[in-house]
Amino acid sequence: MVVSGGMDSTTMLHEYADRIALAVTFNYGSNHNAREIECARYNCRLLDIPLVVIDLPFMGVLFASSLLSGADAIPDGDYNEENMRSTVVPFRNGIMLSVAAGLAENHSLKHVMMANHSGDHAIYPDCRPGFAEAMSRAISEGTYDHITLETPYTHLSKTDIARRGATLGVDYAHTYSCYKGGEKHCGTCGTCTERRQAFADAGLTDPTDYIS
């Protein structure tokens, strides 16, 4: 499974822990990479799931995205296309899933998992159902054992995921979302706003330490 250390992938990690033989996370130069990876390590240790950390330095060097350009480049406001399109990292999930598929085949595993959800669809082309379906076909056609991509959260909202995590006992204090990558969540960028709203709509206490 591809695990970032954010709410969505951490919830999926806990929900499917008995099926996950290997987790992988990527250090690709994003503002929040270090804090996400720290959370991925914590949750994988908690669940006794091996974690592989793979460096993809070329993405931070060659790709243009505010997510790769420092905290000051990240826009504040609601999580919508106009405001947050600058955070797109070109074909990020395609690149990472290709690596994950290679790992899966190398370890004789049958599936790759990704925790995209419905809130991602408007902005991120490589989180949409059509992409997931096409990528699953490509992975299957490109591997001897016809490995498939599973995306069980594709049609769930962030609120749905928060509720699901609460029933699983996920400690969301050990997840990280803020695109600015500070010690505390900024509380004002799109992904912080979405995180806050998910907990509020789910009727859950938000354990996140926000600046504002």
N, C-alpha and C positions, 0 to 999 in steps of 0.2 A: 504494500500500500504506500502511496505517496502521502507523506505527512508533513504539514507545514509547521504545526504548533499552534495554529489558530483554533477558533471554536469549532469549526465544521469538521476538519480532519481529526481533531482530538476526540470529538464525539463519536465519529465513525470508528476510530481506533478502539475505543472502549466497547462500542456496540458489537464489533466483529472480532474482538480480540482472540476468540477461540479458533478463528479461521486464518488469522494473519500470521504467516510464517516469517515475514521479513518486512520491515518498514524502511523507506528511503526518504531523505530530505535533502534539499539542494541549497548550497551556498552560492548564490548567483549575483551578489552585490547589492541587494535591495537595502533600503534604509533600515528595515526592521528584521533583517535576516538573523542577526546574532541573537536577538531576544526570542524570535520564533524557534530557532534551533535549540536553544536552552529549554524551552517548553516541550519540544518534541522529545528531547533526551529524557526529561523528567517523566513524561507519561509512558514512554516505551520501557523505561526501567521499572516503573510501577507495575506494568502489565507483563513484564518479562518477555518483551518482544525485541529481537535484535534490530538495531538501527544502523543504517549505512548513511554517512554524510558525504555527499559528492559535491566537489567544487566545480562551478561552471563560470570561471572568471571572464570568459569572452563576452558573456551577456552584459555584464556591467561596463565593459569597455566599448563594445560595438553597437549596443542597442540604446535608442533614445526613449526615455520614460522618466517622469517625475519620481517614480518609485526607486529609480537608480541614481537620483541627482541630489540627494540630501533633503533634510526636513523642510527647508524653506521653499522647496519646489512643490510641496504637496498642497493642493487647494483645500480650503475649509468649506463646510456646507454639507447639504444633503447628498446622499449617494445617488447621483443621477448622471446621465450620459454627458451632459454639457459640462458639469463640474469635474467629473472624475475620469474622463477619457484620457487625460494625460498620464494616468497611472497604468495604462495598458503597457505590458512588456510584450513585444511582438512574439507571438506563437509560443509563449512561455510553456503552457501546458503540453503543447505538441512535442516540444524538445524534451521536457521532463518525462513524459509518458513513454517516449521512445527509449530513453535510458532505462526506465523502470521495466519496460517490456524485455529489454536485453537481460536485465538482472533476473527477471522471472524465468526466462528460458534457461539461463545459466544454472539456476537453482531448481529446475524441473518443477516449477509452479505453474498452475493452470490459469490464474487470473491476475489482473492488475486492478487496483481500486483507486478511485479519485473522489474527493468530497466536494464537487461542485454543487451549487444549489440555485434555486430559481432567482434569487436576488442578483446573481451574477450575470444573468442572461442579457440584460439590456446593454451592458457595457463591454463585456469580455466575450469575444467570439469563440474563444477556445474553452468556454464553460457551457456552451449551449448544447441542447440535446442533439442537434444535427451533427455537431463536431464530435460528441461522444460516440454516437453511432458510427460515424465514418472512421474514427480512430480505432474503434473496436474491430471493425472489418479489416483495417490496414494491419493492425497487430496480429490478428488471426491469420491473414494471408501471408504475413511475413515471418511466421514462426512455424516450426515443424509440428508442434503440439497444438497449434491453433489456439493460442492464448487469447483470452477475451478481456475487454475492459468492462468493469462493473462500476456503475455510478448511481447507487441507490438513493442518493439525496437530490438528484437532478430536479425533481419537482417539489421539493420541500422548501419552505421559507426559512429564514434565519430563526424566526420565532419557533417554528416547528422543531428545528434542531435543538434550540435551547431547552424546550420542554422535554425532548427525548433525552438529552444529556442529564437533565435533572432526575429523571426516573432511573438513569443508570448510575447516578452518584458521581458524575464528573465534577471535579473541582475546577471551575473555570478561572479561579485565581492563578492557575498554572497553565493559562493560555495567553496568547498575545495577538493583538489585532492592529494596533496603531501604525499607520503608514509612515509616520514621522520617525518612529524608532527610538523614542526617548525612554528614559528610565520609567516614567509614568506615561500612561495613555494621554494623549493631548486632550481628548474629549470633544474636539471640534472638526476633525477631518471626517470624510465621508464614512470610512469604515468604523471609526469610533461612534459616530452618530447611529449607524446601523446596529452596532453591538448594543448600545444603550437601549435603543428602541426594541430590540429583540427581547431583552430581559424584561423591560416594562410591559410589553404586550403579552409575554408569557406569564406575567404575574410572579416573577422570580426576583429575589434579591440580587442585585448586581455587585459582584465582589471586586470589580475593577477599580483600580486607583487612578482616577483622572486628575489632570491638572486643573481643568475647568469644565 
